[in-house]
Amino acid sequence: MHCASHVLNFAVCDACDLPPVRNCIGTAKATYSFFNTPKRQQALATVFEEKFPEKTAKRLKQVCATRWVEKHEALITLAEIIIPVSVALEGIDDWSDKAAASGAHSLLGDIQNSTFLVTLIVGRGSGIKFSTQ
């Protein structure tokens, strides 16, 4: 028998079979995976240093496959740093490394999709503020 928290986690995960929610979580996972290399992490860190030094969250969090609370925290972090992530992806899109540039271009299209952004805002909770600062 599972504890109440575990049962709640199962219920929430099962409720997330809606395509926009499923795709948002998949894009969040893909974003984490894409930046999970030293060279790409450095590109993101450079964007933070040069253009967004006031941001407190500077790293993406991994989207846990089983814990909804950790998924939620990963979505909150992604929502808070979506603009720096987009700027970093735009820079990587210009790299001569075709695999990285292609991946960045594809991921950039995914995270700039209006359905993704709305789902991210809803998944993150109320009070989100997207600003260019």
N, C-alpha and C positions, 0 to 999 in steps of 0.2 A: 504494500500500500504506500502511495506517495504522500508526502506532506502537502499541506494546503498551498504553500508557495509553488511547489513543483506542479501541482494540478493547475494552478492559475497560469503558470508559464505555458503548459500544454494548451490550455484554452485560448490564450492570447495568440500563440503561434498558429493554432488551427484557424483562428479568425483572420489571420493575415494571408489568406489564400486569394484575396482580391488582387488582380493583376497590377494595379498601380503600387500597392504596398509591397508586393513581392518584387516588382522591378526596382523600386526605390532601395530596398534592402540589398538586392543584387548589385545595384550600381554603387552603393556604399561599400560593399565587399570588394568590388572591382577597383574602386578608388584606393582603398587601403592596400590591396595587393600591388597595384601599379606603383605606388610610392614606396613600396617595401624593398627598395634597393638603395645602396649608399649614394649613387650618383643622382638619383631622382629625389631622395630625401634632401640632398644638398641643394638641389634646385629649388625645392620648396622652402628650405631654411633661408636661402638667399633672398627669396621674395619677401619673407617675413622681415628680415633684417633691413632691406632697402625700402620697402613700401608699406609695411604694416608692423612697425616695431611695437605699437601699443597693444597688439593682440596678446592675450595671456595664453590661450591654447595655441600651440604651434605644431602639434603632431596629431595625426589621425589615430583613431582607436579602432582596433580590430572588432568586427561584428561577430559576436559569439553565436554559434549555431544553436545553442540550447537555452541560453538565459536571456529572457526578454529585457531585463533591466540593463544588461550590458549592450544589447542591441540599441536600446533607447539612448544610453550614454554615447554610443558611437554616432547615432543620428544627431544628437545635440552638438557634439564636437564638429561634425561635418557641416552642420548648419551654421555654426559660429565662424568657421573658416572657409566657407564655400568660395568667397571672392578671391582670397589668396591662392586657393587650390586652382581656381580657374586661370588666374594670372600665370601660375607655374605651368599649367598644362599648355597655355598659349606659347610660353617660352620653349617648352620641350617639343612642341609641334614643329619648331624651326630647326631642331637638331638634325645633324647629318645621319644619325643612327635611325635607320628606317623603321625598325621595330618599335623603338621608343616613340618616334614621331607619329607613327600610325596609331599606336595605342593611345597616345595623348589626344590626337584628333578625334578618335572615336569616343573616348571618355568625355572629352569636352562637349561633344554633341549631346551625350547622355545627361550630363549634369546641367546643361543649359536648357533642357527640355522643360516646358512649363508644367507638364504632369509630374515630372520628378520633383520640381521645386515646390509645388503645392503639397505633394505627398510628404516631402521632407519637412515642410513647415508644420503640417498636421501631426506628423510622427514625432516631431521634436516637442510639440506642445505650444502653448500660447506664449506671446511675448517676444517672438523672434524679431530681430532687427537686422535687415540686410543693409549695410552701408559700405561705401567705398573707402572709408577711413579705417 
